[in-house]
Amino acid sequence: MLKKKTIEGLAARGLFALSALLWVGCARPAYHPGRLALKLPPDALGTSVSLQQHLRVEREGRVDELDVVLEVDSQRLDLIALALGQRVLSLHYDGRTLQSWRNPMLPPQLRDEDILEDVQLTFWPADAIQRALPTGWHIEEKGLQRTLSLDNKPVMVIVYSGEPHWTGKIELVNLRYNYRLTIESVSNDS
């Protein structure tokens, strides 16, 4: 029989391994050429949402999974990420300041600003995003597909399963950083 201390040590190493693999799998390089620095106010979403999400990240033949709770209202965005049932990341954004709590084992390549940006690129209305994009960037939405481009070259493609965009299944393919993110969302309000 394993001792309690041994079990806790194995659980901590498992959490670290899963977290590191997941975040490194979708982490962007430390240098961000053409970085958007997108920070839209929470009220630009135009509604309040409360979602439970299951994320699946695919990169270089590897698949990692994570659970997330995302809540947005006119005043704030809150995101909590869990791995193996343990909190590994919390973000709070009030439209001015981005605050976070991070498990010390998370790699520094996982930037809070990148997470906020990907959430907003996926869920905020395309017209609100377009108004905030720097010169050379463009977002186009046709039906259930959204394409983010830099100098007319696609950087990210997001395909939604239905309306509103935050419900159901979402496939995000990041062509610049070479990963696929599948998000399955269930509204906490339904």
Summary of the structure (lengths in Angstrom):
residues: 190
radius of gyration: 17.0
end to end distance: 44.1
largest distance: 62.1
contacts: 530
relative contact order: 0.18
helix: 24%
strand: 41%
